[in-house]
Amino acid sequence: MSMSEKTVVWFRRDLRIDDNPALATAAKEGAVLPLFIWCPADYEQYYPGRCSRWWLKQSLTHLGKSLESLGCPLVLIHAKNSTLAALLECIHSTGATRVVYNCLYGNVTSLSYMIFQESCFFISVPL
């Protein structure tokens, strides 16, 4: 990968820079665009409570400061309808050539992951 290519590091529940395989992989390959997408519609009946949202805000603030110190600010997107649509729009608008992320486990997560993989296959973005 050339230095002119950009890799999106999609942060989901893994809001850390230490021991983060996706971030480490992207950093070796060139320009990095750290990204977190908040989409309440994706949670449906599992919408996080007030304390969980407070924890998320604090974690994102800390992650943002950590990434800023490395010279790559965190991009936060508040999506209204779909995390997937927001991610694909970000890929398109930034000209990113690759997306990396750490695996998540669980029934809802697995379905979202399969849909995402299929979408990236159709637009030719390597994972």
N, C-alpha and C positions, 0 to 999 in steps of 0.2 A: 504494500500500500504506500502510495506517495504521500508526502507531507501536505499536499494540497487537498487530500481527501479528508472527509470529516466523518467521525463515528459518533453516533448518538449513544450515550450511556443512559439507559432507561432505568431510573431508580423507582422501585415500587415499595417493598417493605424493608429492603436492605439499605437503610439510610446511614451508611458509614463509608469512610474512605479506606480505613485500615482493613486489610484482609478482604478486599472486595475483588473477586476474580474478574468481573466484567470491566471495572474501571482499570485494573492493571493491564488487561488485554488491550483495551482501547488506547491507553497511554503509550504503549509500545508501538502503536500503529500510526500515530500522527495526531491531527487535531481532534479534540474531544469536546462534545457538546453534552454536558450533564443535564438531564431532563427529569422532572417529576410532573405527573399529570394528576390533578384532583378532579374526579368526575363523580359527584354524588349519585347520579343516575345508575352507575355501575353497581352500586352497593345493594340496591333494592331493599329487601327486608333486613339485610345485614348492615345497615347504615350505622357507622360508629357513634357511640355516645359522646357526651360532652368531654369526659376525661380522656377518652381515646383521641378525640380531635385536638385537645390541648397538648397531649403528648406528641402527636404528629406535628403540630405547629412548632413546638420546641425542638424536635428532632430535625425538621427541615431548616430551621434557623441555624442550628449547629452545623448541619451538613453544608449549608450555603456558605457559612464563614470558612469552613475547612476547605471547600473547593475554591473559594475566592483566594485563599492564601496560596493555592497552587496555580493561580492564574487562569482558572476556567470557572466562571460564575455559573451557578445553578439557574436553569431556566424553569420557571414554574408556570404551568398552564392550568387554568380553571376551565375545564370542558363542561359543556351543558348536557350533551347527549351521549357521548361515547368516548372512552379513552382511546380506543382504536382509531376512530376518525381523527382525533386530535393528534395522535402519534403520526399517522400517515400524512396529515397536513404539515406537521413540523418537518418530517423527512423531506417532503416536496419543497417547502419554502426555504429550507436551509441548504438544500442540495446535498444532504448527507448521503453517503454511499454505503453506510453500514449501520446496523443497530446491534448493540450488545446489552445483555441483561442477565441477572442471576435467576436461576430457577426458583419458582414458588410451588408449593404443593397444596392440594385441596381440590375439591370437586369444582367449585366455581372458577378457580384459577386455571385449572386444566382446560376447561372449555374456552375461556378467553385466550389462552395460549394457543390452542389449535386454530381458532379463528384468526389470530394475529399471524401465525405462520403461513396460513393459506393466503392471506392478503399480501404479505411480503413476497411470496412466491410469484404472485400475479404482477407485481410492480417491479420485480427483479432487484430487491434489496437483500444483499447477503446478511444472514443472521450471525 
